């Protein structure tokens, strides 16, 4: 039995308090299941933004997509998470990642470190949050027990192993550092390479004993993917040719098969998502704010499926 679809939107801009609340209400009206906030300098601070979103809406879950663990002290983050979960009446989903944009660390005066050091810090953060948020003596207490659902995002083996052991939701980036580009410039991997990453995650989940009751190892954990572009296109091949500089090395066919790109009318895009769920196991898809309107008819097409 395929896991039902869920859809999130990553909200990136803050013009005013009322505009933010109106945007959150509109996203709820369009059918989005999760309202998300990133953790990049220049975007709204995630926890107050989500608390405000909760006051403006009733149904959607609220999530960080994703917090840069390198920005956070574990004890202070546990306080933020517990407070936000309480203020949102238990609607919070906590997304964490290792961080990948060196320029942001430089601007914040924080060490960037090597990939190994960044993942080490994320491993420590996950362990400390687990310890603190499940401790009955910790104050404040989160509304959800034993803790808010945890989403971990990434691509490499260590991060996928961490997600297989601890996450309720595994988010696949489907991208790697672009060779010869500044730290934080990413490029898409092929659909075949992405399929291999999902397969590796499933093996890690089976090793961790997280696959009980699932038809395939790892399917007990919800799998998420971030769609980079979604919208109508009369000529899908012409559109991917236009986008080819963002995916060097991928053929047109590979780009058309890639879950990062969703092109066509609502029915065509819905069929693409069904195919991605079948091939990769992704059932929770996130779109960026600028795609929120264009993607809404797809939610209607797939409602309840």
C-alpha positions as CSV (number, residue, x, y, z in Angstrom):
1,X,0.0,0.0,0.0
2,X,1.5,3.3,-1.1
3,X,1.8,6.0,1.5
4,X,-0.7,8.9,0.9
5,X,0.8,12.1,-0.6
6,X,1.6,15.1,1.6
7,X,2.5,18.5,0.2
8,X,4.5,21.3,1.9
9,X,5.5,24.8,0.8
10,X,8.7,26.5,1.9
11,X,7.8,30.1,2.6
12,X,10.8,32.4,1.9
13,X,9.8,36.0,2.2
14,X,8.4,38.3,4.9
15,X,7.0,41.7,3.8
16,X,4.9,42.4,6.9
17,X,3.0,40.6,9.7
18,X,-0.3,40.8,8.0
19,X,1.1,39.8,4.6
20,X,2.8,36.7,6.2
21,X,-0.4,35.7,7.9
22,X,-2.4,36.2,4.7
23,X,0.1,34.1,2.8
24,X,-0.2,31.3,5.3
25,X,-4.0,31.3,5.2
26,X,-3.8,31.2,1.4
27,X,-1.5,28.2,1.4
28,X,-3.9,26.5,3.8
29,X,-6.8,27.3,1.4
30,X,-4.8,25.9,-1.5
31,X,-4.6,22.6,0.3
32,X,-1.0,22.5,1.5
33,X,-0.5,20.0,4.4
34,X,2.7,21.6,5.8
35,X,3.9,25.2,6.0
36,X,7.7,25.4,6.1
37,X,10.4,27.9,6.9
38,X,14.0,27.6,5.9
39,X,17.1,28.6,8.0
40,X,19.1,30.8,5.7
41,X,20.3,34.3,6.5
42,X,18.1,36.8,4.7
43,X,15.0,34.6,5.2
44,X,12.6,35.0,8.2
45,X,13.7,33.5,11.5
46,X,12.0,30.1,11.4
47,X,10.5,29.7,14.9
48,X,8.7,33.1,15.2
49,X,7.6,32.7,11.6
50,X,6.0,29.3,12.3
51,X,4.4,30.5,15.6
52,X,2.8,33.3,13.6
53,X,1.7,30.8,10.9
54,X,0.0,28.7,13.6
55,X,-2.0,31.6,14.8
56,X,-3.2,32.4,11.2
57,X,-4.2,28.8,10.3
58,X,-5.9,25.7,11.7
59,X,-5.1,22.6,9.7
60,X,-1.5,22.6,8.3
61,X,1.5,21.2,10.1
62,X,4.4,23.6,10.6
63,X,8.0,22.7,9.9
64,X,11.6,23.9,9.6
65,X,13.0,23.0,6.2
66,X,15.7,22.7,7.3
67,X,17.5,24.1,10.3
68,X,21.3,24.5,9.8
69,X,22.6,22.6,12.8
70,X,25.8,24.7,12.6
71,X,23.9,27.8,13.6
72,X,22.6,26.2,16.8
73,X,23.6,25.3,20.3
74,X,21.8,22.1,21.2
75,X,20.4,23.2,24.6
76,X,19.1,26.5,23.2
77,X,17.7,24.7,20.2
78,X,15.8,22.3,22.5
79,X,14.2,25.3,24.2
80,X,13.2,26.8,20.9
81,X,11.7,23.5,19.6
82,X,9.8,22.8,22.8
83,X,8.4,26.4,23.0
84,X,7.4,26.5,19.3
85,X,5.7,23.0,19.6
86,X,3.8,24.2,22.6
87,X,2.8,27.5,21.0
88,X,1.6,25.7,17.8
89,X,-0.4,23.2,19.8
90,X,1.7,20.3,18.7
91,X,1.9,21.0,15.0
92,X,5.6,21.3,14.7
93,X,7.8,19.1,12.5
94,X,11.5,19.6,13.2
95,X,13.8,19.5,10.1
96,X,17.6,19.5,10.5
97,X,20.5,19.4,8.1
98,X,24.3,19.8,8.3
99,X,24.5,23.1,6.5
100,X,26.1,23.7,3.1
101,X,26.5,27.5,2.5
102,X,29.9,28.7,3.6
103,X,29.1,32.3,3.0
104,X,26.4,32.3,5.6
105,X,28.7,30.9,8.2
106,X,31.2,33.6,7.3
107,X,28.6,36.3,7.6
108,X,27.5,34.9,11.0
109,X,31.1,34.6,12.3
110,X,30.7,30.9,12.7
111,X,33.1,28.2,11.7
112,X,32.1,26.2,8.6
113,X,34.4,23.3,9.0
114,X,34.8,20.2,6.8
115,X,31.9,18.0,5.7
116,X,32.9,15.5,8.4
117,X,32.9,18.2,11.1
118,X,29.5,19.5,10.0
119,X,27.9,16.0,10.1
120,X,29.6,15.4,13.5
121,X,27.9,18.4,14.8
122,X,24.6,17.3,13.4
123,X,25.0,13.9,15.0
124,X,25.7,15.5,18.3
125,X,22.7,17.9,17.9
126,X,20.3,15.0,17.1
127,X,21.5,13.0,20.2
128,X,21.2,16.0,22.5
129,X,17.7,16.9,21.2
130,X,16.6,13.4,21.7
131,X,17.9,13.4,25.2
132,X,16.6,16.8,26.2
133,X,13.1,16.7,24.5
134,X,12.3,13.2,25.8
135,X,13.3,14.1,29.4
136,X,10.2,14.6,31.5
137,X,12.1,17.1,33.6
138,X,13.0,19.4,30.7
139,X,11.3,22.8,30.6
140,X,9.6,23.9,28.6
141,X,7.9,20.7,27.5
142,X,6.9,20.1,23.9
143,X,3.2,19.4,23.2
144,X,4.0,16.3,21.3
145,X,5.3,13.1,23.0
146,X,7.9,11.9,23.1
147,X,9.1,14.8,20.8
148,X,8.1,16.5,17.6
149,X,8.6,14.4,14.4
150,X,12.2,14.7,13.1
151,X,13.1,15.3,9.5
152,X,16.7,14.9,8.5
153,X,17.9,16.0,5.0
154,X,20.9,15.2,2.9
155,X,22.6,12.9,0.4
156,X,25.7,11.3,1.8
157,X,26.0,7.9,3.5
158,X,26.6,9.3,7.1
159,X,23.6,11.5,7.0
160,X,21.4,8.8,5.4
161,X,22.5,6.4,8.2
162,X,21.6,9.0,10.8
163,X,18.2,9.5,9.2
164,X,17.7,5.8,9.1
165,X,18.3,5.5,12.8
166,X,16.5,8.6,14.1
167,X,14.3,10.4,11.6
168,X,10.6,10.1,11.1
169,X,11.0,11.8,7.7
170,X,14.0,11.4,5.4
171,X,14.5,14.3,3.0
172,X,16.6,13.7,-0.1
173,X,18.5,16.6,-1.6
174,X,19.2,14.9,-4.9
175,X,22.1,17.4,-5.4
176,X,25.8,17.6,-4.7
177,X,28.3,20.4,-4.5
178,X,29.0,21.7,-8.0
179,X,32.7,21.1,-8.9
180,X,34.7,24.3,-9.2
181,X,31.9,26.4,-7.8
182,X,31.7,28.3,-4.4
183,X,30.7,26.2,-1.4
184,X,26.9,26.0,-1.4
185,X,26.5,26.0,-5.2
186,X,24.7,22.7,-5.9
187,X,23.9,20.7,-9.0
188,X,21.5,17.9,-9.5
189,X,22.5,14.2,-9.6
190,X,20.9,11.9,-12.1
191,X,17.7,10.1,-11.4
192,X,19.7,6.8,-11.4
193,X,22.1,8.2,-8.8
194,X,19.1,9.4,-6.7
195,X,17.6,6.0,-6.9
196,X,20.9,4.5,-5.6
197,X,20.8,6.9,-2.7
198,X,17.2,5.8,-1.8
199,X,18.3,2.2,-2.0
200,X,21.2,2.9,0.3
201,X,18.9,4.6,2.8
202,X,16.6,1.6,2.7
203,X,19.5,-0.7,3.5
204,X,20.6,1.5,6.4
205,X,17.0,1.5,7.7
206,X,16.8,-2.3,7.5
207,X,20.1,-2.5,9.4
208,X,18.7,-0.2,12.1
209,X,15.5,-2.3,12.4
210,X,13.3,0.5,11.2
211,X,11.5,-1.4,8.5
212,X,9.0,-3.5,10.5
213,X,5.6,-3.6,9.0
214,X,6.7,-2.2,5.7
215,X,6.7,-3.9,2.3
216,X,10.2,-2.5,1.5
217,X,13.0,-1.6,3.9
218,X,12.9,2.0,5.0
219,X,9.2,2.6,3.9
220,X,8.2,2.9,7.6
221,X,9.9,6.3,7.4
222,X,8.3,8.9,5.3
223,X,10.4,10.1,2.3
224,X,10.5,13.7,1.2
225,X,11.8,15.4,-1.9
226,X,12.1,19.2,-2.7
227,X,10.8,20.1,-6.1
228,X,12.9,22.9,-7.5
229,X,10.5,23.9,-10.3
230,X,6.8,23.2,-11.0
231,X,4.6,24.7,-13.6
232,X,2.8,24.4,-16.9
233,X,4.8,23.9,-20.0
234,X,3.5,23.3,-23.5
235,X,6.9,21.9,-24.6
236,X,8.6,20.0,-21.8
237,X,11.7,19.2,-23.8
238,X,12.2,22.9,-24.7
239,X,11.9,23.8,-21.1
240,X,14.5,21.3,-19.9
241,X,16.9,22.5,-22.6
242,X,16.5,25.9,-21.2
243,X,17.3,24.6,-17.7
244,X,20.2,22.3,-18.8
245,X,22.9,24.7,-17.4
246,X,21.6,23.9,-13.9
247,X,22.1,20.1,-14.4
248,X,25.4,19.6,-16.4
249,X,25.9,16.1,-17.5
250,X,22.2,15.1,-17.5
251,X,20.5,14.2,-20.7
252,X,17.1,15.6,-21.6
253,X,15.5,12.3,-20.7
254,X,17.1,12.3,-17.3
255,X,15.9,15.8,-16.6
256,X,12.4,14.9,-17.7
257,X,12.5,11.9,-15.3
258,X,13.9,14.0,-12.4
259,X,11.7,14.7,-9.4
260,X,13.3,18.2,-9.0
261,X,11.5,19.3,-12.2
262,X,7.7,19.0,-12.6
263,X,6.4,20.3,-15.9
264,X,3.1,20.1,-17.8
265,X,-0.5,20.6,-16.9
266,X,-2.0,19.5,-13.6
267,X,-2.8,16.0,-14.8
268,X,0.6,15.5,-16.3
269,X,2.4,16.7,-13.1
270,X,0.2,14.5,-11.0
271,X,1.1,11.5,-13.1
272,X,4.8,12.4,-12.7
273,X,4.4,12.4,-8.9
274,X,2.7,9.1,-9.0
275,X,5.6,7.7,-11.0
276,X,8.1,9.2,-8.5
277,X,6.3,7.7,-5.6
278,X,6.4,4.3,-7.4
279,X,10.1,4.6,-8.4
280,X,11.7,6.3,-5.4
281,X,9.2,6.0,-2.6
282,X,8.7,9.8,-2.2
283,X,5.2,10.6,-0.9
284,X,5.9,14.0,0.8
285,X,6.8,16.7,-1.7
286,X,7.9,20.2,-0.9
287,X,7.7,23.2,-3.3
288,X,9.3,26.6,-3.0
289,X,7.1,29.6,-2.4
290,X,7.3,30.9,-6.0
291,X,5.8,27.6,-7.2
292,X,3.0,27.7,-4.6
293,X,0.2,28.8,-7.0
294,X,1.3,26.7,-10.0
295,X,1.5,23.6,-7.9
296,X,-1.9,24.0,-6.3
297,X,-3.9,22.3,-9.0
298,X,-1.7,19.2,-8.6
299,X,-2.7,19.0,-4.9
300,X,-6.4,19.0,-6.0
301,X,-5.6,16.2,-8.6
302,X,-4.0,14.0,-6.0
303,X,-6.2,14.8,-3.0
304,X,-6.7,11.6,-0.9
305,X,-4.4,9.4,-3.1
